Amino acid sequence: MKYKVLGKTNIRVSSFGFGSYRVTSDSRDHYKALRLALRSGVNLIDTSSNYMDGKSEELTGLLLESEPGVRREDLVIVTKAGYIQGRNLDIVNRRASEGNPYKGVVTCSESLLHCIHPEFLSDQLSLSLERMKTAYADVFLLHNPEYYLSYTTGLDQNTLRKNFYAGIKEAFEHLETEVKKGRIKYYGVSSNTFVEKPSLRNFVSLEMLHTIAQEISADNHFAVVQMPMNLMEKNALVNYNLQKGEKSTLRFAASNNYGVLINRPLNAISHNAVTRLADFRASERNDYKHLASAYETFRKMEDNFRNFYIHEINVTAQQKETFLKNLNLTVIIRNSMSALTAPNQLTELYDYGIQPRLNLITEFAQSVAGDDASFGLKMNEYSRQLDRLITIMHNLLAAEANRRNSKIHSVLDNYLPSDVQGFTLSGKALYMLSSLPQISSVLVGMRKASYVEDVVSVSDLEPLPNPEEFWFMEK
């Protein structure tokens, strides 16, 4: 594993960090993946109070508590605050109902609020440290403060920005007190709009944040920024949006010795669609005739189940309505097909749209089947046909994604040494990012051991001698 210095913090961090956006303390696989990453040389963990409703931070705490070989002083823990959803939303709503609301709360939707007011940040940090079983965070980031700019209404642009940066200054001043208390070592900002055009309504200027921090103290602890960047989203480096068009955000950060963390290195957002920068494995070759046949077989089986439970099972009307509401997997699959472009999207659909309903179908059916031995056989066949349909869909999506990826491979290979040209697309994408000297650490979602292994495969490579050649030459 290669290591870099995290800007003016002088903290030595692994060139790849463990991104914890979708990991949870409920998963043994996630625990094993984090443990493997640390054993492989990763020393930076990036998490947030809202990731998996706090269970991401709890995973870090669980590992610190359970692994005697893991020492807190060997880790660099980065966490964030700002989002209000899930358990945080309950806390905020309860305070409001008691007549003691947090100040500075911005409403984004019924289920999502946002806040960076000092009192809120203080309470959030306390909860984060408790979940992570640690006395301090190495880095504490304001999480996407641009939500204030996006969702505040009734103000002209000048007033909006004036209020926004006043709120940032107030937050920074508070975080300096947290440094003095020893609860954090450094602080910073994670923003998706650092890299955008200054004319954008919710643009966050690193130049302005730098000025604010200097106004507070020349010896301030504003030291780390986080932003998105990948093979398709290059603005962090190529969009000269600061110092009157003289520097990009990445160059400005480097010239002022800020540590830079890169997120979404493998998930590119373009035209409101997400492209996964990875190769995919297919278990067999399938065509659309296979898909049509598997879909029709599963549809008929689901119809038979529906008719059986409507006419044969003696349950209440409410029970029947609940059951039939979930016995609609063919509809969910059919309505989703046109939007799926890669196997990872299918996995999301299965994990969050299909599997929960399948569990409810199975539990309900078992509860009313009694000792009917034939039910088990029917349910097994139903699950088997669903698995067959999902497998064919995966194989077709994998083949199509890999065909698209072949073009990206061809472009990248023009800039890569021969010993790297055989790597996976994700490996190449990560290598291209980590080769940029302005980047301190690339944050990678490593929910599985195989993801950790993919990162490790490129972690010891020497950086490209002229990495910017690709970033500026290729669109």
C-alpha positions as CSV (number, residue, x, y, z in Angstrom):
1,M,0.0,0.0,0.0
2,K,1.2,3.5,-0.9
3,Y,0.8,6.3,1.5
4,K,0.5,10.1,1.2
5,V,0.3,13.0,3.5
6,L,-3.1,14.5,4.2
7,G,-2.3,18.1,3.4
8,K,-1.4,20.3,6.3
9,T,-2.5,17.8,8.9
10,N,0.8,15.9,8.2
11,I,-1.1,12.7,8.8
12,R,0.0,9.8,6.8
13,V,-2.9,8.1,5.0
14,S,-3.3,5.2,2.7
15,S,-3.7,6.2,-1.0
16,F,-7.1,4.3,-0.8
17,G,-9.5,4.8,2.0
18,F,-12.4,2.6,3.1
19,G,-15.6,4.3,2.0
20,S,-18.4,3.4,4.4
21,Y,-21.4,4.7,2.6
22,R,-23.2,1.4,2.4
23,V,-21.7,-0.7,5.2
24,T,-23.5,-1.6,8.3
25,S,-22.8,-3.1,11.7
26,D,-25.6,-5.6,10.9
27,S,-23.5,-7.3,8.2
28,R,-20.8,-9.8,9.1
29,D,-19.5,-9.6,5.5
30,H,-19.0,-5.8,5.9
31,Y,-17.1,-6.4,9.1
32,K,-14.8,-8.9,7.4
33,A,-14.3,-6.6,4.5
34,L,-13.3,-3.7,6.8
35,R,-11.0,-6.0,8.8
36,L,-9.4,-7.3,5.6
37,A,-8.9,-3.7,4.3
38,L,-7.1,-2.7,7.5
39,R,-4.9,-5.8,7.4
40,S,-4.1,-4.9,3.8
41,G,-2.7,-1.5,4.7
42,V,-5.7,0.7,4.5
43,N,-5.6,3.1,7.5
44,L,-8.3,5.7,6.5
45,I,-12.0,5.1,7.2
46,D,-14.5,7.6,5.8
47,T,-18.0,7.5,7.3
48,S,-20.8,9.8,8.3
49,S,-23.6,10.2,10.8
50,N,-26.3,9.5,8.2
51,Y,-24.6,6.5,6.4
52,M,-26.9,3.6,6.9
53,D,-28.7,5.6,9.6
54,G,-25.6,5.6,11.9
55,K,-24.9,1.9,11.5
56,S,-21.9,2.6,9.3
57,E,-20.2,4.5,12.2
58,E,-21.3,1.6,14.5
59,L,-19.3,-0.8,12.3
60,T,-16.2,1.2,12.9
61,G,-16.9,1.1,16.6
62,L,-17.7,-2.6,16.6
63,L,-14.3,-3.3,14.9
64,L,-12.4,-1.1,17.4
65,E,-14.1,-2.9,20.2
66,S,-13.7,-6.4,18.9
67,E,-10.3,-6.6,17.2
68,P,-7.5,-6.5,19.7
69,G,-5.0,-6.1,16.8
70,V,-6.6,-2.8,15.7
71,R,-5.2,0.2,17.6
72,R,-7.2,3.4,17.5
73,E,-4.0,5.5,17.0
74,D,-3.2,3.6,13.8
75,L,-6.4,4.6,12.2
76,V,-7.5,7.9,10.5
77,I,-11.2,8.2,11.0
78,V,-13.2,10.8,9.0
79,T,-16.8,11.4,9.8
80,K,-19.4,14.0,8.8
81,A,-22.5,15.8,9.9
82,G,-25.3,17.8,8.2
83,Y,-27.9,15.4,7.0
84,I,-31.0,14.9,9.1
85,Q,-32.9,11.7,8.3
86,G,-33.8,8.4,10.0
87,R,-32.9,8.5,13.7
88,N,-31.5,12.0,13.4
89,L,-34.9,13.2,12.0
90,D,-36.6,11.6,15.0
91,I,-34.3,13.6,17.4
92,V,-34.8,16.9,15.5
93,N,-38.6,16.4,15.4
94,R,-38.8,15.5,19.0
95,R,-36.9,18.7,20.0
96,A,-39.2,20.8,17.8
97,S,-42.3,19.3,19.4
98,E,-40.9,20.1,22.8
99,G,-40.5,23.7,21.9
100,N,-36.7,23.6,21.6
101,P,-35.9,23.3,17.9
102,Y,-32.4,23.4,16.4
103,K,-31.6,26.7,14.7
104,G,-30.7,26.8,11.0
105,V,-32.6,23.7,9.9
106,V,-33.3,23.6,6.2
107,T,-36.2,21.5,4.9
108,C,-35.4,19.5,1.8
109,S,-38.3,17.1,1.9
110,E,-40.6,15.5,4.6
111,S,-37.9,12.8,5.3
112,L,-34.8,14.9,4.8
113,L,-33.6,18.0,6.6
114,H,-30.2,19.6,6.8
115,C,-28.3,21.7,9.4
116,I,-24.8,22.9,10.2
117,H,-25.6,25.1,13.2
118,P,-23.0,24.7,16.0
119,E,-25.4,23.2,18.5
120,F,-26.5,20.6,16.0
121,L,-22.9,19.8,15.1
122,S,-21.9,19.5,18.7
123,D,-24.7,17.0,19.4
124,Q,-24.0,15.1,16.2
125,L,-20.3,14.7,17.0
126,S,-21.2,13.4,20.5
127,L,-23.5,10.7,18.9
128,S,-20.9,9.8,16.3
129,L,-18.1,9.4,18.8
130,E,-20.4,7.2,20.9
131,R,-21.3,5.0,17.9
132,M,-17.6,4.7,16.8
133,K,-16.4,3.9,20.4
134,T,-13.7,6.6,20.2
135,A,-12.9,9.8,22.1
136,Y,-12.1,11.7,18.9
137,A,-12.4,11.9,15.2
138,D,-9.3,12.7,13.2
139,V,-11.3,14.7,10.7
140,F,-14.8,16.1,11.0
141,L,-16.5,17.3,7.8
142,L,-19.5,19.5,7.1
143,H,-21.5,17.2,4.9
144,N,-22.8,18.8,1.7
145,P,-23.6,22.3,3.1
146,E,-24.7,23.4,-0.3
147,Y,-28.2,22.0,0.7
148,Y,-28.8,25.4,2.2
149,L,-28.2,27.0,-1.2
150,S,-30.4,24.4,-3.0
151,Y,-33.4,24.4,-0.7
152,T,-33.6,27.9,0.9
153,T,-36.2,30.0,-0.8
154,G,-37.3,33.6,-0.7
155,L,-33.9,35.2,-0.9
156,D,-32.0,36.9,-3.8
157,Q,-28.7,35.3,-4.8
158,N,-26.5,37.8,-3.0
159,T,-28.3,37.5,0.3
160,L,-28.5,33.7,-0.1
161,R,-24.7,33.4,-0.5
162,K,-24.0,36.0,2.2
163,N,-26.1,34.0,4.7
164,F,-24.5,30.7,3.5
165,Y,-20.9,31.8,4.1
166,A,-21.9,33.4,7.4
167,G,-23.2,30.0,8.5
168,I,-20.0,28.3,7.3
169,K,-18.0,30.8,9.4
170,E,-20.1,30.1,12.5
171,A,-19.6,26.4,12.0
172,F,-15.9,26.8,11.5
173,E,-15.6,28.8,14.7
174,H,-17.4,26.1,16.6
175,L,-15.2,23.4,15.2
176,E,-12.1,25.3,16.4
177,T,-13.5,24.9,19.9
178,E,-14.0,21.1,19.3
179,V,-10.3,20.9,18.3
180,K,-9.4,22.6,21.6
181,K,-11.6,20.1,23.5
182,G,-9.8,17.2,21.8
183,R,-12.9,15.8,20.2
184,I,-11.6,16.4,16.7
185,K,-8.1,17.0,15.3
186,Y,-9.0,18.8,12.1
187,Y,-12.1,19.8,10.2
188,G,-13.2,20.4,6.6
189,V,-16.0,20.2,4.1
190,S,-17.4,17.5,1.8
191,S,-19.2,19.1,-1.1
192,N,-20.4,17.8,-4.5
193,T,-20.5,21.3,-5.9
194,F,-16.9,22.3,-5.2
195,V,-16.2,21.3,-8.8
196,E,-19.1,23.2,-10.5
197,K,-19.3,26.5,-12.3
198,P,-19.4,29.6,-10.0
199,S,-22.6,30.7,-11.6
200,L,-24.4,27.6,-10.3
201,R,-26.8,28.5,-7.5
202,N,-25.5,25.9,-5.1
203,F,-21.8,26.2,-6.0
204,V,-19.5,26.1,-2.9
205,S,-16.2,28.0,-3.3
206,L,-13.2,26.5,-1.7
207,E,-11.5,29.9,-2.2
208,M,-14.2,31.5,0.0
209,L,-13.8,28.8,2.6
210,H,-10.1,29.3,2.7
211,T,-10.6,33.1,3.2
212,I,-13.1,32.4,6.1
213,A,-10.7,30.0,7.8
214,Q,-7.9,32.6,7.5
215,E,-10.1,35.3,9.0
216,I,-10.8,33.1,12.0
217,S,-7.1,32.3,12.6
218,A,-3.9,32.0,10.6
219,D,-3.4,28.9,12.7
220,N,-6.8,27.4,11.8
221,H,-7.6,23.7,11.6
222,F,-9.6,23.8,8.3
223,A,-7.5,21.2,6.5
224,V,-9.4,18.6,4.5
225,V,-11.9,18.7,1.6
226,Q,-13.8,15.9,-0.1
227,M,-15.3,16.0,-3.6
228,P,-16.4,13.6,-6.4
229,M,-14.1,12.7,-9.3
230,N,-13.8,9.7,-11.7
231,L,-13.0,8.9,-15.3
232,M,-16.1,10.6,-16.5
233,E,-16.4,13.5,-14.0
234,K,-13.2,15.4,-14.2
235,N,-14.2,18.9,-13.1
236,A,-12.2,18.8,-9.9
237,L,-9.1,19.0,-12.0
238,V,-10.1,20.5,-15.4
239,N,-12.8,23.1,-14.4
240,Y,-10.9,26.3,-13.7
241,N,-13.5,27.8,-11.4
242,L,-11.4,29.6,-8.8
243,Q,-9.1,32.7,-8.6
244,K,-10.9,34.2,-11.6
245,G,-10.5,31.2,-13.7
246,E,-6.8,30.6,-13.0
247,K,-7.1,27.4,-10.9
248,S,-9.3,24.4,-10.6
249,T,-10.5,23.3,-7.1
250,L,-8.0,20.5,-7.0
251,R,-5.1,22.8,-7.9
252,F,-6.3,25.4,-5.4
253,A,-6.4,22.7,-2.7
254,A,-2.9,21.6,-3.5
255,S,-1.5,25.1,-3.6
256,N,-2.9,25.7,-0.1
257,N,-1.9,22.4,1.3
258,Y,-5.3,21.0,1.9
259,G,-5.8,17.2,2.1
260,V,-8.1,16.0,-0.7
261,L,-10.4,13.0,-0.4
262,I,-12.1,11.8,-3.6
263,N,-15.4,10.1,-3.5
264,R,-17.5,8.3,-6.1
265,P,-14.4,7.1,-8.0
266,L,-16.3,4.2,-9.6
267,N,-19.8,5.7,-9.9
268,A,-20.0,8.3,-12.6
269,I,-23.1,10.4,-12.8
270,S,-23.9,11.7,-16.3
271,H,-27.2,12.8,-17.8
272,N,-29.0,11.7,-14.6
273,A,-27.8,8.2,-14.9
274,V,-25.1,6.3,-12.9
275,T,-22.4,4.4,-14.8
276,R,-20.5,1.8,-12.8
277,L,-16.8,1.9,-13.8
278,A,-16.2,-1.8,-13.4
279,D,-16.1,-5.0,-15.3
280,F,-18.7,-7.7,-14.6
281,R,-18.7,-11.5,-14.6
282,A,-21.4,-13.5,-16.4
283,S,-22.0,-17.1,-15.4
284,E,-23.1,-18.1,-18.9
285,R,-24.0,-16.6,-22.3
286,N,-27.7,-15.7,-22.6
287,D,-29.8,-14.0,-25.2
288,Y,-33.1,-12.2,-25.0
289,K,-35.0,-15.3,-26.0
290,H,-33.8,-16.9,-22.7
291,L,-34.9,-13.8,-20.9
292,A,-38.4,-13.8,-22.5
293,S,-38.8,-17.5,-21.7
294,A,-37.7,-17.2,-18.1
295,Y,-39.9,-14.1,-17.5
296,E,-43.0,-15.9,-18.9
297,T,-42.3,-19.0,-16.8
298,F,-42.0,-16.9,-13.6
299,R,-45.1,-14.8,-14.5
300,K,-47.3,-17.8,-14.9
301,M,-46.0,-19.3,-11.7
302,E,-46.7,-16.1,-9.8
303,D,-50.2,-15.9,-11.3
304,N,-50.9,-19.5,-10.1
305,F,-49.8,-18.5,-6.6
306,R,-52.0,-15.5,-6.7
307,N,-55.1,-17.4,-7.8
308,F,-54.4,-20.1,-5.2
309,Y,-54.2,-17.7,-2.3
310,I,-57.2,-15.7,-3.5
311,H,-59.5,-18.7,-3.8
312,E,-58.1,-21.5,-1.6
313,I,-56.6,-19.9,1.6
314,N,-59.0,-18.8,4.4
315,V,-57.5,-15.5,5.6
316,T,-58.9,-12.1,6.4
317,A,-59.4,-9.5,3.7
318,Q,-56.6,-7.4,5.1
319,Q,-54.1,-10.3,5.2
320,K,-55.0,-11.2,1.6
321,E,-54.6,-7.5,0.5
322,T,-51.2,-7.3,2.2
323,F,-50.0,-10.6,0.6
324,L,-51.2,-9.7,-2.9
325,K,-49.6,-6.3,-2.7
326,N,-46.2,-8.0,-2.3
327,L,-46.9,-10.8,-4.7
328,N,-46.1,-8.6,-7.7
329,L,-42.4,-9.3,-8.5
330,T,-43.1,-9.8,-12.2
331,V,-44.5,-6.2,-12.3
332,I,-41.5,-4.8,-10.4
333,I,-39.1,-6.6,-12.7
334,R,-41.0,-5.6,-15.9
335,N,-41.2,-2.0,-14.9
336,S,-37.5,-1.8,-14.1
337,M,-36.0,-3.6,-17.1
338,S,-35.7,-0.6,-19.3
339,A,-33.9,1.5,-16.7
340,L,-31.3,-1.1,-15.8
341,T,-28.0,-0.7,-17.6
342,A,-25.6,-2.7,-15.4
343,P,-25.6,-5.6,-13.0
344,N,-25.0,-3.4,-9.9
345,Q,-28.3,-1.7,-10.6
346,L,-30.0,-5.1,-10.7
347,T,-28.4,-6.0,-7.4
348,E,-29.8,-2.8,-5.9
349,L,-33.2,-3.7,-7.2
350,Y,-33.0,-7.2,-5.8
351,D,-31.7,-6.2,-2.4
352,Y,-34.1,-3.4,-1.8
353,G,-37.1,-4.1,-4.1
354,I,-37.4,-7.9,-4.5
355,Q,-35.8,-9.6,-1.6
356,P,-37.8,-7.9,1.1
357,R,-41.0,-8.7,-0.7
358,L,-39.9,-12.3,-1.3
359,N,-39.3,-12.7,2.4
360,L,-42.8,-11.4,3.2
361,I,-44.3,-13.7,0.6
362,T,-42.5,-16.7,2.1
363,E,-43.3,-15.9,5.7
364,F,-47.0,-15.2,5.0
365,A,-47.4,-18.3,2.9
366,Q,-45.7,-20.5,5.5
367,S,-48.0,-19.1,8.2
368,V,-51.2,-20.2,6.3
369,A,-49.9,-23.4,4.7
370,G,-49.9,-25.4,7.9
371,D,-48.7,-29.0,7.3
372,D,-49.2,-28.9,3.5
373,A,-46.1,-30.6,2.4
374,S,-46.6,-29.6,-1.2
375,F,-46.3,-25.9,-0.3
376,G,-42.6,-26.3,0.4
377,L,-42.0,-27.7,-3.1
378,K,-44.1,-24.9,-4.7
379,M,-42.2,-22.2,-2.8
380,N,-38.8,-23.8,-3.7
381,E,-39.8,-23.9,-7.4
382,Y,-41.0,-20.3,-7.2
383,S,-37.7,-19.2,-5.7
384,R,-35.7,-21.2,-8.2
385,Q,-37.5,-19.7,-11.2
386,L,-37.0,-16.2,-9.8
387,D,-33.3,-16.9,-9.3
388,R,-33.1,-18.2,-12.9
389,L,-34.7,-15.0,-14.2
390,I,-32.4,-12.7,-12.2
391,T,-29.4,-14.7,-13.3
392,I,-30.3,-14.3,-17.0
393,M,-30.9,-10.6,-16.5
394,H,-27.5,-10.3,-14.7
395,N,-25.7,-12.1,-17.6
396,L,-27.3,-9.9,-20.3
397,L,-26.6,-6.7,-18.4
398,A,-23.0,-7.8,-17.7
399,A,-22.4,-8.6,-21.4
400,E,-23.8,-5.2,-22.5
401,A,-21.8,-3.3,-19.8
402,N,-18.6,-5.1,-20.7
403,R,-19.1,-4.2,-24.4
404,R,-19.4,-0.5,-23.4
405,N,-16.4,-0.8,-21.1
406,S,-14.2,-2.2,-23.9
407,K,-14.1,1.3,-25.4
408,I,-13.0,2.8,-22.1
409,H,-10.3,0.1,-21.7
410,S,-9.0,1.0,-25.2
411,V,-8.7,4.7,-24.3
412,L,-7.1,4.1,-20.9
413,D,-4.5,1.6,-22.4
414,N,-3.1,4.4,-24.5
415,Y,-1.9,6.0,-21.3
416,L,-1.1,3.0,-19.1
417,P,2.1,0.9,-18.8
418,S,1.8,-2.6,-20.3
419,D,1.8,-4.3,-16.9
420,V,-1.4,-2.4,-15.9
421,Q,-3.3,-2.8,-19.2
422,G,-4.6,-6.2,-18.2
423,F,-6.2,-4.9,-15.0
424,T,-9.9,-4.6,-14.4
425,L,-11.7,-1.4,-15.3
426,S,-12.1,-0.5,-11.7
427,G,-8.5,-1.1,-11.0
428,K,-7.5,1.1,-13.9
429,A,-9.9,3.9,-12.8
430,L,-8.5,3.8,-9.3
431,Y,-4.9,3.8,-10.5
432,M,-5.5,6.9,-12.7
433,L,-6.9,8.8,-9.7
434,S,-4.3,7.8,-7.2
435,S,-1.6,8.8,-9.6
436,L,-2.6,12.4,-9.3
437,P,-0.3,14.1,-6.7
438,Q,-3.1,16.6,-5.6
439,I,-5.2,13.7,-4.3
440,S,-4.4,12.4,-0.8
441,S,-6.7,9.4,-0.7
442,V,-9.3,7.8,-3.0
443,L,-12.4,6.6,-1.1
444,V,-13.6,3.2,-2.3
445,G,-16.7,1.4,-1.3
446,M,-15.3,-2.0,-0.1
447,R,-18.4,-3.9,1.1
448,K,-17.0,-7.2,-0.1
449,A,-13.6,-8.9,0.3
450,S,-13.4,-9.0,-3.5
451,Y,-13.7,-5.2,-3.6
452,V,-10.8,-5.0,-1.1
453,E,-8.7,-7.3,-3.2
454,D,-9.4,-5.2,-6.3
455,V,-8.1,-2.1,-4.5
456,V,-5.1,-4.0,-3.1
457,S,-4.1,-5.1,-6.6
458,V,-3.3,-1.5,-7.6
459,S,-2.2,-0.2,-4.2
460,D,1.5,-0.9,-4.7
461,L,1.9,0.4,-8.2
462,E,4.2,3.4,-8.9
463,P,2.1,6.4,-10.0
464,L,2.0,7.4,-13.6
465,P,4.8,9.9,-14.5
466,N,2.5,12.2,-16.4
467,P,-1.0,11.4,-15.0
468,E,-2.7,14.7,-16.1
469,E,-2.1,13.8,-19.8
470,F,-5.2,11.5,-19.7
471,W,-7.4,13.8,-17.7
472,F,-6.9,16.8,-20.0
473,M,-6.7,15.0,-23.4
474,E,-9.7,12.6,-23.2
475,K,-13.3,13.6,-22.9
